[in-house]
Amino acid sequence: DSSEKQGGGSGGGGGSGKSSSKSKSGGGSGAGGRPLSNQDSFRIDTTAGGEGGTGAGSGSGGGGDSAGAGSLSFGIPPERRMHQPRRRDCWESQRLYCPDYVWADDVISFCHRLMRNLVRHRFVHVHCGEDSGSAGSGSGDSPVRLPSSVSDAVNTVLLLLRHDLPAKLYKFRVAAEADGVLIKRLYLVKCEYRAPFRAFLEAHQSVQKAPSIALVDSCLALHQSNSKEGIHRRAQATEQAVQDALHHPKLIEALELERRIEEVEIGMARTLLPFTDLARFVENRKASLRAVPGVVEASELSALEELLRRLRPLLCRKAGSKLRTGIRPLLLDLQGVSRDTGLSSSDTFPFGTYRFKSRTEATRLRLKSLLSQLQTLVDLCSAKGGMVIDSGTDVPQSIIRGVAIIDSELFTAQHGDWMEMVLEQRRLEASSEPSFAELSETIQRAEIDAGVTAAPRKQLQMLRERLDFLEKDRVKRFEVLQEMVGEVCSRELNMDIELTAPNQDVIMELPPMSPLGVFGLQLQVAQEPLLLG
């Protein structure tokens, strides 16, 4: 099932994501005039489980408080809020996966705590009557006589808080815990099938990535017959196939567009480099921004600090996990692309969302906001008292001179050219066949064939033995998977299922899985954080 459940009653977590089993090696065009070659998209991540976090227990008793309840976001513990799911790991995770039970457990915990606080409110003690007369007298409050119309509404609220809501919440908890036994069984089943299923996928991938057996056999036959002319003709044919793939008109056009895009990005990077130096200076010297009358108001400081935070990792000498040598993260911000890769809607858009504007108009408005903030930073650096530095040093004059020469019109023109070429790349990718992924796969396969053709006879024999070993290993792993699936289906479903081994050339695709669950879409519409356990 695409949403195997992990209930709030049994505890446990949930990994997330999916792993594509296509044996295609991406495509497109890369920066600096190199072909865009993605890694083989079939490759499976070896880190099982992803970043799913851990599930929460259900708490004890109808009115008990579950452990680890947090803030107003439905009582979400901070440690769970930090974890973001990786969708590609959903099939690979050792854990069961469904956010509904994790969400339900958080809601139950939060509602219990909220009701306890409401019941202790002074309003309840004053108007509760006989049920909490002792509590009211203990706090010095006495029942207040109200008009009949108001008294009926008060009685309704008290009945809701003291009887109806606790009863409904208890039913909700029972319903969330009802599938505990089934969930545990599903967890055990997933642990059983996961290892052999993954082992077979890896073996199938290894066979598909290897050279074809027919090509190796034909080359060995040419060597055995000592046909030098035939070997030479085959080598020329494979080399010509490589050149034809590299000189495909669609690939050449994409590479030219990428070269021009890189040149424009370098021009924009020259404008932004002094501001990235300023952001790193502010971080290293522990400087803080201050409001200056006539320059920047206190309400604008948070947006400027967020801009400096996003500029800090750009245009670094070496790329790292969070460091970038270019400016593409900022360009994605201008397009409104969220940096939050999870399902949470809590990401910050420093230049505005503009959800009801067209994409072109929204990008133009975000660019205008960016340039306005950059100009404010220029004025703030020049103003006295705009930056407070603990070490007592001022902002270096080299940085001040660098940020002062910003040319907003040039930057706007460069960004417009960049956007046009990016849209042209997208139209080129979506145009006619073949796709960039198919072009990349054709180039890779042609290069492999050229290497096999140029190999000597001894290496071809060793390669043939290796291919036989890979195929035998694939068949053996499928037999283990077949045995396991038959045993599990017979035991759990009382069904006899017979698996058929796929052909070597079959591209295996795992079906898409929805990480939203039952309540996910409603939570996203309400702009609530969708947390995965």
LUMSE-272460 format. One record per residue (C-alpha): x, z, y. Coordinates in Angstrom, 2 decimals. Each point is the difference from the previous one (the first is absolute). Example, Ala and Ser with C-alpha at 12.3 -4.5 7.8 and 13.67 -1.06 7.14 Angstrom:
! residues 2
<x=12.30; z=7.80; y=-4.50> .
<x=1.37; z=-0.66; y=3.44> .
! end
This chain:
! residues 533
<x=0.00; z=0.00; y=0.00> .
<x=1.29; z=-0.88; y=3.44> .
<x=-0.83; z=3.46; y=1.30> .
<x=0.95; z=2.40; y=-2.80> .
<x=-1.11; z=3.34; y=1.28> .
<x=1.86; z=3.23; y=0.54> .
<x=-2.50; z=2.74; y=0.69> .
<x=0.15; z=2.98; y=2.26> .
<x=-0.89; z=2.30; y=-2.90> .
<x=2.96; z=-0.81; y=-2.23> .
<x=2.72; z=-0.30; y=2.66> .
<x=2.57; z=-2.76; y=-0.14> .
<x=1.10; z=-2.72; y=2.33> .
<x=-0.15; z=-3.71; y=0.30> .
<x=2.55; z=-2.70; y=0.56> .
<x=-1.09; z=-3.19; y=1.61> .
<x=0.64; z=-3.67; y=0.44> .
<x=0.38; z=-2.99; y=-2.24> .
<x=2.78; z=-2.04; y=-1.40> .
<x=-0.23; z=-3.75; y=0.02> .
<x=1.13; z=-1.71; y=-3.17> .
<x=0.52; z=-3.47; y=1.37> .
<x=3.39; z=-1.36; y=-0.89> .
<x=0.24; z=-1.92; y=3.22> .
<x=2.89; z=0.57; y=2.32> .
<x=-1.45; z=-0.10; y=3.54> .
<x=0.80; z=-2.67; y=2.54> .
<x=0.08; z=-0.93; y=3.61> .
<x=2.84; z=-0.15; y=2.40> .
<x=2.48; z=2.70; y=0.89> .
<x=1.77; z=0.91; y=3.19> .
<x=3.27; z=-1.67; y=0.80> .
<x=-0.82; z=-3.31; y=-1.68> .
<x=-0.13; z=1.44; y=-3.54> .
<x=-2.87; z=-0.74; y=-2.40> .
<x=-2.52; z=2.78; y=-0.18> .
<x=0.23; z=1.21; y=-3.59> .
<x=-1.99; z=3.05; y=-0.98> .
<x=0.90; z=2.10; y=-2.97> .
<x=-1.86; z=-0.81; y=-3.17> .
<x=-3.48; z=1.33; y=0.68> .
<x=-0.52; z=1.02; y=-3.63> .
<x=2.66; z=2.70; y=0.17> .
<x=-1.43; z=3.43; y=-0.74> .
<x=1.04; z=3.03; y=1.99> .
<x=1.92; z=2.44; y=-2.17> .
<x=-1.15; z=3.02; y=1.97> .
<x=-3.25; z=0.87; y=-1.69> .
<x=-2.72; z=1.77; y=1.81> .
<x=0.74; z=-1.18; y=3.52> .
<x=-0.70; z=2.42; y=2.74> .
<x=-3.38; z=1.18; y=-1.14> .
<x=0.54; z=3.70; y=0.56> .
<x=-1.72; z=2.64; y=-2.10> .
<x=-3.66; z=0.72; y=-0.54> .
<x=-1.64; z=3.24; y=0.99> .
<x=-1.73; z=2.54; y=-2.20> .
<x=-3.66; z=0.69; y=0.43> .
<x=0.16; z=3.68; y=0.95> .
<x=-1.87; z=2.74; y=-1.83> .
<x=-3.64; z=1.00; y=0.43> .
<x=-2.77; z=-1.62; y=1.92> .
<x=1.12; z=1.39; y=3.32> .
<x=3.75; z=0.18; y=-0.70> .
<x=2.50; z=-1.59; y=2.32> .
<x=2.23; z=-2.67; y=-1.50> .
<x=3.68; z=0.49; y=0.63> .
<x=1.81; z=-1.87; y=2.68> .
<x=-2.84; z=-0.89; y=2.32> .
<x=1.22; z=-1.40; y=3.26> .
<x=-1.40; z=-1.16; y=3.31> .
<x=-3.26; z=-1.65; y=1.03> .
<x=0.76; z=-3.23; y=-1.90> .
<x=-2.27; z=1.22; y=-2.81> .
<x=2.43; z=2.82; y=-0.74> .
<x=2.85; z=-2.30; y=-1.03> .
<x=3.21; z=1.85; y=-0.85> .
<x=2.94; z=-1.14; y=2.14> .
<x=2.18; z=-0.69; y=-3.03> .
<x=-2.60; z=-2.37; y=-1.42> .
<x=-0.49; z=-1.69; y=3.36> .
<x=3.69; z=-0.96; y=0.09> .
<x=-0.16; z=-2.11; y=-3.17> .
<x=-0.96; z=-3.64; y=0.37> .
<x=-0.99; z=-1.99; y=-3.10> .
<x=1.81; z=-3.09; y=-1.19> .
<x=-2.56; z=-2.39; y=-1.41> .
<x=2.43; z=-1.81; y=-2.30> .
<x=0.53; z=3.19; y=-2.04> .
<x=-3.62; z=0.43; y=-1.04> .
<x=0.57; z=-1.60; y=-3.40> .
<x=3.41; z=1.66; y=-0.32> .
<x=-0.98; z=3.54; y=0.91> .
<x=0.03; z=2.72; y=-2.63> .
<x=-2.88; z=1.63; y=1.85> .
<x=-3.65; z=-0.91; y=0.10> .
<x=-1.18; z=-1.44; y=3.23> .
<x=-3.21; z=0.45; y=1.94> .
<x=-0.20; z=1.43; y=3.52> .
<x=-3.66; z=1.01; y=-0.30> .
<x=0.63; z=3.25; y=-1.84> .
<x=2.90; z=0.95; y=2.24> .
<x=-2.21; z=-0.66; y=3.02> .
<x=-2.87; z=1.97; y=-1.56> .
<x=2.22; z=3.01; y=-0.68> .
<x=1.26; z=0.00; y=3.59> .
<x=-3.56; z=-0.23; y=1.34> .
<x=-1.15; z=2.90; y=-2.19> .
<x=2.87; z=2.17; y=1.15> .
<x=-0.54; z=-0.82; y=3.66> .
<x=-3.79; z=0.52; y=-0.15> .
<x=0.39; z=3.38; y=-1.73> .
<x=2.33; z=1.24; y=2.67> .
<x=-2.16; z=-1.42; y=2.80> .
<x=-3.16; z=1.66; y=-1.36> .
<x=1.73; z=3.37; y=-0.30> .
<x=1.06; z=-0.25; y=3.63> .
<x=-3.53; z=-0.98; y=1.09> .
<x=-1.62; z=2.83; y=-1.96> .
<x=2.30; z=2.48; y=1.75> .
<x=-0.95; z=-1.36; y=3.40> .
<x=-1.56; z=2.41; y=2.49> .
<x=-3.12; z=-2.18; y=0.21> .
<x=-0.73; z=0.67; y=-3.69> .
<x=0.58; z=3.74; y=0.36> .
<x=-2.32; z=0.20; y=3.02> .
<x=-2.85; z=-2.05; y=-1.44> .
<x=0.35; z=0.56; y=-3.73> .
<x=-2.60; z=2.76; y=-0.32> .
<x=-0.06; z=2.28; y=-3.01> .
<x=2.54; z=-1.90; y=-2.17> .
<x=2.95; z=0.75; y=2.27> .
<x=-1.38; z=2.89; y=2.06> .
<x=2.87; z=2.21; y=-1.08> .
<x=2.54; z=-2.60; y=1.09> .
<x=-1.79; z=-0.37; y=3.35> .
<x=-0.15; z=3.73; y=0.60> .
<x=3.65; z=0.32; y=-0.94> .
<x=0.97; z=-2.43; y=2.71> .
<x=-2.25; z=1.61; y=2.59> .
<x=-2.54; z=-2.86; y=0.00> .
<x=-3.75; z=0.47; y=-0.41> .
<x=-2.59; z=-2.63; y=-0.96> .
<x=-1.30; z=-1.94; y=2.96> .
<x=-3.68; z=-0.85; y=0.36> .
<x=-0.50; z=-3.71; y=0.64> .
<x=-3.02; z=-2.20; y=0.73> .
<x=-1.73; z=-1.29; y=-3.08> .
<x=1.13; z=-3.61; y=0.55> .
<x=3.65; z=1.05; y=0.26> .
<x=-0.34; z=2.54; y=-2.78> .
<x=-1.10; z=-2.69; y=-2.47> .
<x=3.09; z=-2.10; y=0.79> .
<x=2.26; z=3.06; y=-0.36> .
<x=-1.52; z=0.85; y=-3.36> .
<x=0.53; z=-3.56; y=-1.15> .
<x=3.68; z=0.10; y=0.98> .
<x=0.50; z=3.36; y=-1.71> .
<x=-1.70; z=-1.24; y=-3.17> .
<x=2.21; z=-3.08; y=0.05> .
<x=3.21; z=2.03; y=0.37> .
<x=-0.80; z=2.82; y=-2.43> .
<x=-1.87; z=-1.79; y=-2.77> .
<x=-0.41; z=-3.81; y=0.12> .
<x=3.57; z=-1.06; y=0.83> .
<x=1.67; z=2.34; y=-2.54> .
<x=-2.37; z=-1.20; y=-2.72> .
<x=0.57; z=-3.68; y=0.77> .
<x=3.75; z=0.52; y=0.22> .
<x=0.01; z=1.75; y=-3.35> .
<x=-1.81; z=-2.98; y=-1.55> .
<x=2.53; z=-2.31; y=1.58> .
<x=2.85; z=2.01; y=-1.54> .
<x=-1.63; z=-0.06; y=-3.43> .
<x=-0.44; z=-3.76; y=0.23> .
<x=3.65; z=-0.46; y=1.01> .
<x=1.16; z=2.10; y=-2.98> .
<x=-2.40; z=-1.51; y=-2.53> .
<x=2.40; z=-2.73; y=-1.15> .
<x=2.97; z=2.32; y=-0.58> .
<x=0.19; z=-0.53; y=-3.77> .
<x=-0.33; z=-3.77; y=0.29> .
<x=2.66; z=-0.09; y=2.70> .
<x=2.47; z=1.85; y=-2.21> .
<x=-0.63; z=-2.45; y=-2.81> .
<x=0.54; z=-2.94; y=2.35> .
<x=3.27; z=1.53; y=1.16> .
<x=1.25; z=0.27; y=-3.58> .
<x=-1.05; z=-3.58; y=-0.74> .
<x=1.84; z=-1.30; y=3.04> .
<x=3.14; z=1.88; y=-1.01> .
<x=-0.24; z=-1.68; y=-3.41> .
<x=-0.43; z=-3.60; y=1.08> .
<x=2.24; z=0.05; y=3.09> .
<x=3.43; z=-0.06; y=-1.67> .
<x=-0.59; z=-2.80; y=-2.56> .
<x=-1.98; z=-2.05; y=2.51> .
<x=2.81; z=0.17; y=2.54> .
<x=2.63; z=-0.72; y=-2.68> .
<x=-1.81; z=-3.19; y=-1.01> .
<x=-0.36; z=-1.14; y=3.61> .
<x=3.74; z=0.43; y=0.55> .
<x=0.84; z=-1.92; y=-3.18> .
<x=-2.39; z=-2.81; y=0.95> .
<x=1.58; z=-0.17; y=3.43> .
<x=3.52; z=-0.21; y=-1.45> .
<x=-1.00; z=-2.97; y=-2.16> .
<x=-1.57; z=-1.83; y=2.94> .
<x=3.02; z=0.51; y=2.24> .
<x=2.42; z=-1.33; y=-2.62> .
<x=0.83; z=-3.73; y=-0.40> .
<x=-2.28; z=-1.99; y=-2.25> .
<x=0.95; z=-0.24; y=-3.65> .
<x=-0.75; z=-3.74; y=-0.03> .
<x=2.58; z=-0.64; y=2.74> .
<x=2.67; z=2.04; y=-1.79> .
<x=-0.69; z=-1.80; y=-3.31> .
<x=0.23; z=-3.43; y=1.66> .
<x=3.33; z=0.90; y=1.62> .
<x=1.33; z=1.31; y=-3.31> .
<x=-1.05; z=-3.24; y=-1.69> .
<x=1.95; z=-2.01; y=2.59> .
<x=3.09; z=2.15; y=-0.58> .
<x=-0.29; z=-0.33; y=-3.78> .
<x=-0.25; z=-3.79; y=0.25> .
<x=2.95; z=0.06; y=2.47> .
<x=-1.97; z=-2.16; y=2.42> .
<x=1.95; z=0.42; y=3.23> .
<x=-2.02; z=-2.67; y=1.71> .
<x=-3.27; z=1.74; y=-0.87> .
<x=1.33; z=3.33; y=1.27> .
<x=1.12; z=-1.67; y=3.23> .
<x=-3.38; z=-1.65; y=0.54> .
<x=-1.84; z=3.28; y=-0.61> .
<x=2.31; z=1.82; y=2.43> .
<x=-0.68; z=-2.64; y=2.66> .
<x=-3.74; z=0.25; y=-0.62> .
<x=-0.06; z=3.78; y=0.36> .
<x=2.14; z=-0.13; y=3.14> .
<x=-2.31; z=-2.62; y=1.49> .
<x=-2.97; z=2.24; y=-0.79> .
<x=1.64; z=2.85; y=1.91> .
<x=0.66; z=-2.23; y=3.03> .
<x=-3.55; z=-1.38; y=-0.04> .
<x=-1.40; z=3.53; y=0.00> .
<x=2.31; z=1.13; y=2.82> .
<x=-0.85; z=-3.03; y=2.16> .
<x=-3.75; z=0.22; y=-0.34> .
<x=-1.56; z=-0.90; y=3.40> .
<x=-2.17; z=3.12; y=0.09> .
<x=2.99; z=2.28; y=-0.66> .
<x=2.15; z=-1.76; y=2.61> .
<x=-2.72; z=0.37; y=2.63> .
<x=-0.45; z=3.67; y=-0.83> .
<x=3.74; z=0.64; y=0.25> .
<x=0.15; z=-1.72; y=3.38> .
<x=-2.89; z=2.12; y=1.25> .
<x=1.73; z=3.13; y=-1.26> .
<x=3.22; z=-0.96; y=1.80> .
<x=-1.86; z=-0.47; y=3.28> .
<x=-1.90; z=3.25; y=-0.50> .
<x=3.28; z=1.83; y=-0.51> .
<x=1.41; z=-1.44; y=3.21> .
<x=-3.04; z=1.18; y=1.97> .
<x=0.22; z=3.45; y=-1.62> .
<x=3.64; z=0.25; y=1.08> .
<x=-1.06; z=-0.78; y=3.56> .
<x=-2.66; z=2.72; y=-0.05> .
<x=2.45; z=2.40; y=-1.64> .
<x=2.40; z=-0.38; y=2.94> .
<x=-2.78; z=1.26; y=2.29> .
<x=-0.88; z=2.92; y=-2.26> .
<x=3.57; z=1.08; y=-0.87> .
<x=0.49; z=2.26; y=3.11> .
<x=-3.32; z=1.71; y=-0.75> .
<x=1.00; z=0.67; y=-3.63> .
<x=3.26; z=1.50; y=1.29> .
<x=-2.06; z=2.15; y=2.36> .
<x=-2.23; z=1.13; y=-2.87> .
<x=3.04; z=1.00; y=-2.11> .
<x=1.55; z=1.77; y=3.00> .
<x=-3.20; z=2.02; y=0.54> .
<x=-0.03; z=0.93; y=-3.70> .
<x=3.69; z=0.93; y=-0.26> .
<x=0.11; z=2.03; y=3.23> .
<x=-3.35; z=1.70; y=-0.67> .
<x=-1.32; z=-1.28; y=3.31> .
<x=-3.61; z=0.37; y=1.02> .
<x=-2.14; z=-2.04; y=2.36> .
<x=-1.58; z=1.60; y=3.05> .
<x=-2.87; z=-1.12; y=2.21> .
<x=1.08; z=-1.25; y=3.42> .
<x=-2.63; z=-0.36; y=2.73> .
<x=-0.47; z=-3.63; y=0.92> .
<x=1.92; z=-1.22; y=-3.07> .
<x=-1.63; z=1.35; y=-3.15> .
<x=-2.79; z=2.46; y=-0.61> .
<x=0.10; z=2.74; y=-2.62> .
<x=-2.71; z=-1.78; y=-2.02> .
<x=2.29; z=-3.06; y=-0.43> .
<x=2.97; z=1.90; y=-1.45> .
<x=-1.31; z=0.04; y=-3.58> .
<x=-0.25; z=-3.83; y=-0.04> .
<x=3.55; z=-0.32; y=1.36> .
<x=1.35; z=2.44; y=-2.60> .
<x=-1.72; z=-1.97; y=-2.75> .
<x=1.53; z=-3.22; y=1.34> .
<x=3.49; z=1.57; y=-0.02> .
<x=-0.57; z=1.20; y=-3.55> .
<x=-0.80; z=-3.55; y=-1.11> .
<x=2.91; z=-1.53; y=1.91> .
<x=2.55; z=2.47; y=-1.40> .
<x=0.51; z=-1.58; y=-3.48> .
<x=0.16; z=-3.60; y=1.32> .
<x=3.10; z=-2.14; y=0.59> .
<x=2.34; z=2.27; y=-1.99> .
<x=3.35; z=-1.20; y=-1.30> .
<x=-0.93; z=0.66; y=-3.62> .
<x=-3.41; z=-0.09; y=-1.61> .
<x=-1.23; z=3.00; y=-1.93> .
<x=-3.17; z=1.51; y=-1.42> .
<x=-1.35; z=0.46; y=3.54> .
<x=2.54; z=-1.93; y=2.09> .
<x=-0.39; z=-3.68; y=0.84> .
<x=2.45; z=-2.52; y=1.41> .
<x=-2.78; z=-2.03; y=1.62> .
<x=-3.22; z=0.53; y=1.95> .
<x=-2.65; z=-1.17; y=-2.47> .
<x=-1.61; z=3.46; y=-0.40> .
<x=-0.75; z=-0.04; y=3.73> .
<x=-1.34; z=-3.56; y=-0.23> .
<x=-2.33; z=1.14; y=-2.76> .
<x=-1.16; z=2.82; y=2.28> .
<x=-0.91; z=-2.61; y=2.61> .
<x=-2.11; z=-1.79; y=-2.60> .
<x=-1.82; z=3.22; y=-0.87> .
<x=1.49; z=0.31; y=-3.48> .
<x=-0.09; z=3.62; y=-1.13> .
<x=3.27; z=1.60; y=-1.07> .
<x=-1.98; z=2.29; y=-2.30> .
<x=0.02; z=-1.78; y=-3.38> .
<x=-2.40; z=2.48; y=-1.58> .
<x=-3.75; z=0.27; y=0.29> .
<x=0.01; z=2.66; y=2.70> .
<x=-1.35; z=-1.12; y=3.35> .
<x=2.13; z=2.48; y=1.95> .
<x=2.68; z=-2.48; y=1.12> .
<x=0.82; z=-0.19; y=3.70> .
<x=-0.33; z=-3.25; y=1.96> .
<x=2.06; z=0.57; y=3.15> .
<x=-1.14; z=-3.17; y=1.75> .
<x=-3.72; z=0.25; y=-0.76> .
<x=-2.24; z=-1.20; y=-2.84> .
<x=-2.38; z=-2.43; y=1.81> .
<x=-2.16; z=-0.35; y=-3.10> .
<x=-2.72; z=-1.93; y=1.78> .
<x=2.37; z=-2.57; y=1.52> .
<x=1.25; z=-3.20; y=-1.57> .
<x=3.41; z=0.15; y=-1.65> .
<x=1.65; z=-2.06; y=2.73> .
<x=-1.56; z=2.01; y=2.82> .
<x=0.83; z=3.31; y=-1.69> .
<x=3.64; z=-1.04; y=-0.43> .
<x=0.19; z=-1.00; y=3.66> .
<x=-1.40; z=3.36; y=1.11> .
<x=2.41; z=1.91; y=-2.24> .
<x=2.94; z=-1.97; y=1.38> .
<x=-1.16; z=0.80; y=3.53> .
<x=-0.19; z=3.69; y=-0.90> .
<x=3.52; z=-0.09; y=-1.49> .
<x=1.52; z=-1.59; y=3.10> .
<x=-1.81; z=2.50; y=2.22> .
<x=1.43; z=2.90; y=-2.01> .
<x=3.49; z=-1.51; y=0.08> .
<x=-0.21; z=-0.31; y=3.79> .
<x=-1.13; z=3.62; y=0.21> .
<x=3.06; z=1.01; y=-2.00> .
<x=2.18; z=-1.90; y=2.49> .
<x=-1.58; z=1.87; y=2.92> .
<x=0.26; z=3.31; y=-1.86> .
<x=3.73; z=-0.45; y=-0.66> .
<x=0.62; z=-0.69; y=3.68> .
<x=-2.20; z=2.87; y=1.27> .
<x=1.54; z=3.40; y=0.52> .
<x=-1.23; z=2.53; y=-2.56> .
<x=-1.62; z=-2.63; y=-2.19> .
<x=2.11; z=1.02; y=-3.00> .
<x=1.15; z=3.53; y=-0.79> .
<x=3.11; z=0.16; y=-2.21> .
<x=1.16; z=3.27; y=-1.55> .
<x=3.69; z=-0.87; y=0.30> .
<x=-0.34; z=-0.52; y=3.74> .
<x=1.25; z=-3.58; y=-0.07> .
<x=-1.87; z=-2.86; y=1.61> .
<x=-1.07; z=-3.27; y=-1.55> .
<x=3.07; z=-2.30; y=-0.11> .
<x=0.12; z=-2.56; y=2.77> .
<x=0.55; z=-2.77; y=-2.57> .
<x=-3.39; z=0.74; y=-1.54> .
<x=-1.70; z=0.24; y=3.40> .
<x=1.47; z=-3.35; y=1.08> .
<x=-1.00; z=-1.55; y=-3.33> .
<x=-3.64; z=1.05; y=0.13> .
<x=-0.28; z=-0.89; y=3.71> .
<x=0.49; z=-3.73; y=-0.61> .
<x=-3.07; z=-0.42; y=-2.21> .
<x=-1.68; z=-3.37; y=0.55> .
<x=-3.66; z=0.38; y=-0.94> .
<x=-0.86; z=-3.66; y=0.53> .
<x=2.84; z=-1.19; y=-2.23> .
<x=-0.92; z=2.49; y=-2.72> .
<x=-3.65; z=-1.09; y=0.16> .
<x=0.98; z=-3.66; y=-0.31> .
<x=2.33; z=0.73; y=-2.92> .
<x=-2.68; z=1.97; y=-1.79> .
<x=-2.48; z=-2.83; y=0.53> .
<x=2.43; z=-2.52; y=-1.52> .
<x=0.69; z=2.37; y=-2.89> .
<x=-3.71; z=0.44; y=-0.69> .
<x=-0.62; z=-3.75; y=0.00> .
<x=2.76; z=-0.61; y=-2.53> .
<x=-1.21; z=2.85; y=-2.21> .
<x=-3.50; z=-1.48; y=-0.02> .
<x=1.51; z=-3.39; y=-0.82> .
<x=1.81; z=1.59; y=-2.94> .
<x=-3.26; z=1.46; y=-1.25> .
<x=-1.77; z=-3.35; y=0.29> .
<x=2.89; z=-1.64; y=-1.83> .
<x=-0.19; z=2.55; y=-2.80> .
<x=-3.75; z=-0.46; y=-0.37> .
<x=0.16; z=-3.81; y=0.18> .
<x=0.58; z=-2.20; y=-3.01> .
<x=1.62; z=0.67; y=-3.33> .
<x=2.51; z=1.13; y=-1.07> .
<x=0.02; z=3.51; y=1.37> .
<x=3.19; z=1.76; y=1.05> .
<x=-0.14; z=2.08; y=-3.18> .
<x=-0.17; z=-3.14; y=-2.14> .
<x=2.87; z=-1.58; y=1.95> .
<x=2.13; z=3.08; y=-0.52> .
<x=-0.81; z=0.05; y=-3.70> .
<x=0.83; z=-3.70; y=-0.29> .
<x=3.39; z=0.55; y=1.67> .
<x=0.77; z=2.98; y=-2.21> .
<x=-0.97; z=-1.83; y=-3.18> .
<x=2.01; z=-3.08; y=0.99> .
<x=3.09; z=2.11; y=0.66> .
<x=-0.39; z=1.72; y=-3.39> .
<x=-0.29; z=-3.37; y=-1.73> .
<x=3.09; z=-1.24; y=1.83> .
<x=1.95; z=3.07; y=-1.14> .
<x=-1.10; z=-0.48; y=-3.62> .
<x=0.94; z=-3.68; y=0.07> .
<x=3.48; z=0.76; y=1.33> .
<x=0.67; z=2.76; y=-2.56> .
<x=2.45; z=-0.66; y=-2.89> .
<x=-1.12; z=-0.10; y=-3.60> .
<x=1.11; z=3.54; y=-0.89> .
<x=-1.94; z=1.53; y=2.85> .
<x=-3.08; z=-2.03; y=-0.91> .
<x=0.14; z=1.38; y=-3.53> .
<x=0.22; z=3.56; y=1.32> .
<x=-2.90; z=-0.72; y=2.36> .
<x=-2.08; z=-1.35; y=-2.88> .
<x=0.56; z=3.18; y=-1.97> .
<x=-0.96; z=2.06; y=3.04> .
<x=-3.25; z=-1.93; y=0.44> .
<x=-0.88; z=0.59; y=-3.66> .
<x=0.60; z=3.72; y=0.49> .
<x=-2.24; z=0.10; y=3.08> .
<x=-2.84; z=-1.70; y=-1.83> .
<x=0.30; z=2.31; y=-3.02> .
<x=-0.02; z=2.99; y=2.33> .
<x=-3.13; z=-1.29; y=1.74> .
<x=-1.79; z=-0.47; y=-3.32> .
<x=1.01; z=3.47; y=-1.20> .
<x=-1.21; z=1.70; y=3.16> .
<x=-3.30; z=-1.86; y=-0.24> .
<x=-0.45; z=1.26; y=-3.56> .
<x=0.49; z=3.59; y=1.22> .
<x=-2.51; z=-0.59; y=2.82> .
<x=-2.46; z=-1.57; y=-2.42> .
<x=0.22; z=2.96; y=-2.36> .
<x=-0.45; z=2.51; y=2.81> .
<x=-3.01; z=-1.79; y=1.53> .
<x=-1.69; z=-0.27; y=-3.36> .
<x=0.50; z=3.69; y=-0.72> .
<x=-1.20; z=1.17; y=3.42> .
<x=-3.09; z=-2.26; y=0.01> .
<x=-0.93; z=1.07; y=-3.52> .
<x=0.37; z=3.69; y=0.83> .
<x=-1.50; z=0.11; y=3.50> .
<x=-2.48; z=-2.90; y=0.06> .
<x=-0.78; z=-0.48; y=-3.70> .
<x=0.86; z=-3.67; y=0.43> .
<x=2.35; z=-2.37; y=-1.82> .
<x=1.95; z=-2.10; y=2.50> .
<x=2.48; z=-2.68; y=-1.02> .
<x=2.62; z=-1.11; y=2.52> .
<x=1.49; z=-3.50; y=0.03> .
<x=3.53; z=-0.49; y=1.26> .
<x=0.17; z=-2.25; y=3.08> .
<x=2.19; z=-3.08; y=0.08> .
<x=3.45; z=0.29; y=1.56> .
<x=-1.02; z=-2.17; y=2.98> .
<x=-3.18; z=1.94; y=0.84> .
<x=0.13; z=1.72; y=3.40> .
<x=-1.60; z=3.39; y=-0.51> .
<x=-2.00; z=1.36; y=2.92> .
<x=-1.34; z=3.52; y=0.11> .
<x=-3.55; z=0.13; y=1.40> .
<x=-0.38; z=1.32; y=3.56> .
<x=-0.81; z=3.68; y=0.31> .
<x=-1.92; z=1.65; y=2.80> .
<x=1.54; z=3.24; y=1.31> .
<x=-3.09; z=0.87; y=2.02> .
<x=-2.20; z=1.60; y=-2.63> .
<x=-3.66; z=0.76; y=0.71> .
<x=0.36; z=1.59; y=3.43> .
<x=3.03; z=-1.93; y=1.23> .
<x=-1.82; z=-2.71; y=1.95> .
<x=-2.28; z=2.51; y=1.72> .
<x=2.98; z=2.15; y=0.97> .
<x=1.83; z=-2.99; y=1.44> .
<x=-3.04; z=-1.05; y=2.02> .
<x=-0.22; z=3.54; y=1.38> .
<x=3.75; z=-0.20; y=0.78> .
<x=0.73; z=3.02; y=-2.17> .
<x=3.37; z=0.28; y=-1.80> .
<x=-0.32; z=-1.17; y=-3.60> .
<x=2.29; z=2.24; y=-2.03> .
<x=1.15; z=-0.72; y=-3.53> .
<x=0.96; z=2.77; y=-2.40> .
! end
